[in-house]
Every structure is written in structure tokens, then in C-alpha cells.
Amino acid sequence: MSEFDRTLWTLVSVEEDERIWRSETGDVLVLSRLDELPELKTWRNDEAVQRDARTLAASSDAALLLAEREAVDGRVVVRVIYKKQDDSLGYTYTGLRFTSDGGTGCALMTVVAKEGDLAGAREAAVLERLERAGTPVRRDERGRMRGWYVDPYDARLDDRTIATVADADRFDAVVPEHPLTRVRKALISLDPDALD
């Protein structure tokens, strides 16, 4: 875990159980303390986390990009990322990190970043990289890019998702300034305990 770099974020609100920061790029980081999160008891494996994360994403008309669970220092950490088509331009990426407190409560870190002017930049960079690597994306008879729309956990959902090959973490280094890359980095590198 990295230290929370306070130079990248400005604290904009402090409440009893919640703190909110904003970055220069407009990203929002919220740290909340939840006294009880019943779902923590059911998140005993990846399948349960994926099921609940998919339900959460679907309730927002969003595509699930990440749902993972791990044990860190004796605590359960669950990370979820989903993206939703933005009304204005591109997508809004939301990352959630639940860190158990050892009991029934947890710290919830939420990171939200909008694509805005970067809309399409990640997809274009990934398509170019695939083309140069000799694995271009082909179109089917309906004009859809074959194999481009993929669900990270269930290949049968390719027609009902907006998740794409470009959303994979292996392409974060190609577009380090992209909102999805920033959200994923924050969920992985920031320790909620360091935010207090």
C-alpha cells in the first residue's frame, strides 16, 4: 500500500463518518465508515462477490469491470469497479473498496472519475496496440467488433455488456492518465487507514 499523497487531493468535506476529497482532474474520493455491512458475511468467495457486484452495477445501468476479494492483514478487502455511460461524454468509472474492520463494519472507499475529453482515447490506444501486435479486432456481419465486448467473468454476456477488451488492467500502462486507470490505481494502492 502506498501512503495517501495529499498533494494530489484536496479535502473538501468532513463529516462524522465521512471525508471527501477532490483531485485536480475532478476525481472524487470518499471515505466512509459503515457500522454494519451484512454483505461482508456472504462474500466468502469470488463468485459471491461477482454476483453481488454484478447486481450493484446492473442497478445503475452499468457494466461490471472488476469484482475481487482478498485477505489483507487478516481483513477482507473487496474491490469493485463498474462503468456507466455518461449523459454528457464518455463513461463515468466508479470504484468501491470495502475493507472489513474485523467485525461487522467496514471502511468504504469510493472513487469516481469521468472520462470527459478523454472519451474514446483508451479504446483508440488499445485498438492501435492490438493492430500493431498483429491481432486486429474484426467486425461481424452486423458491424460489431468481434470479441471486443466482453464480460470479465462470464463470456456468455457479450451481447449485454458495455465492458470491452480495452477495460482490462493489462492496458492501464498504455493510458496511465485515463480515469479507469486512476480509479484502479486508487483502489489498489490507497490504504483507507491512511486517509483518516
N, C-alpha and C positions, 0 to 999 in steps of 0.2 A: 504494500500500500504506500502511496505517496502522501506526503504532507499536503494539506489543503493550501494551495497557493492563493493567498488572499489578495495578491496584486492583480489577479485575473478576474476577481469578482468583487462587487460592491454589495454590502449588506444593506437591504432596503426596508426590511421589516423584521421586528422581533416581537413575538407573542409568547405566552407562557409555554406552549408546547410546539412552537413552530418558528423557524427562521427562514427568511427568503433572501436570496442573493440574485443579482443580475450581472451578466458579463458585458463586455464592450460589444460583443457580437449580437447581443439581445437575448442570449440563452438565459433561462431561468432555472435556478436550483433551489429546491425547497427541502428542508429537513423537518420532519415531524416525528414526534414520539407518540406511539399508539399504546395505550394501556393493555389492549387486548386485540389480537388478530386471530380469530378462530381458524382461519385457513392454514396457519402455521402447523397445526396438528395434522392436517391432511396432506401436507406437502412432504411426504416421506420418500418420494421418488420422482424422477424426471417426468414420467408420464402424468402424474397428478399435477405437477407444476405446469406442464404444457397444456393440459386440459383446462385448468383454471385461467391460464394466461390467454388462451385462445378465446375463451368466453368473455374475458375482460376486453380484449381487442375488438371482438365482434360487437360488443355492446356499444362501442364507439365508432362503428363502421370502419375499423382499422385493420391493417394486416399485421399479423404476428411476425416478428423478425427474430426474437430471441426469448427463450424461456429456459433458464438453467438454475440448478440448485447445487450448492456445495456446502461442506462443513469447513468453517474457518475458525480456528482457535476455540473449538467446542461450541460454536454458534452456527445456526443455519442461516445461510445467505441465499436469497432468491433474487435473480435478476430477470427483468422482463423489458423488452423493447418492442414497441409497435409504431407503425406509421399510418398517418391518416392524410387523405387528400385535403389540402388546404383550400379554403374558399378563394383565396387570392392567387397564390402562385406556388406550385410545388407541393411538398409534403411537410407536415409537422411531425417530428420524431419525439416520442415520449419514452423515457427510460425510468424504470422503477427498481429500486433496490431495497428489499426487505431484509433487515438484519435482526435476528431474534436476540432478545435480551437474556435468554436462558430460562425465561418463564413463559408467560402467555403474551407478553408485549413485544414490541419491536421498534426499531428506528426505521422510518420510511424516508428514503431519499428519492426525490423526483427531479428529473432533469428534462427540460423541454427546449427544443431548438427547431426553428423554422428554416426551411430551405430558401425562400425568398429569391434573391437574384442568382443563387446557385442552382436553381431548379434545372434538372437535366444534366448538370455538369458531371455528376458521379456516373450516371448511365453512359454518357458520351465517352468518358475516360475509360470505363471498363470495356465498352464495345471496341474502342480503338486498341486496347491492350489485347483483347481476345483475337482481333483481326491480325495484329502483328504476330501473335503466337501461333497463327495458323488454325485457329478454332473459331472462325466467324459464326455468328448466330444467323441461321437461315429462317426464312419466312415460310409458313404453311400456305395452303390453298386459300385460307381466309385472310391472309396478310399478316397474321400474328407471328411474332418471333418465336420459333420453335425452341422449347426448353428455356426460354427467358423468364417466364413467370413460374416461380417455384415456391412451394411452401417449405420452410426449413425442416419440418418434421413429418410431413405427410404428402408424398408425391401425388396422391390421388386428388389433391385440392388445387391443381394447377389452373383450372378454369375459374376458380372462385377467389383468387388472391391477387393482391397488387404487389406482393413481395416479388422481387426479381433477383436474378443472379448477382446484380450489382450491389445488393444489400449485404452480401456475405462479408464477414470480417476480414477475409483474406485480401480484400480490395481497399481496406482502410488506409494503407500506406500509399496507395495511388492518389487518394484525395484526402490528405490529412486535415484540410480545413473544412471539410463537408460536415454539416450538422449531425448526420448519423455517426460519423467517426468521433465527433466531440462527445456525443451522448454516450457512446460505448466506452470511450476512454474514461469519462467521469464515473460511470458505474463500476468499472473495474479498478480504477486507481484511487478514488477518494474513499477514505475511511470515515463513515458517519461520526465516529467518536471524535475525529479531529475537527469537525465542524462546530462543535459546541464552543 
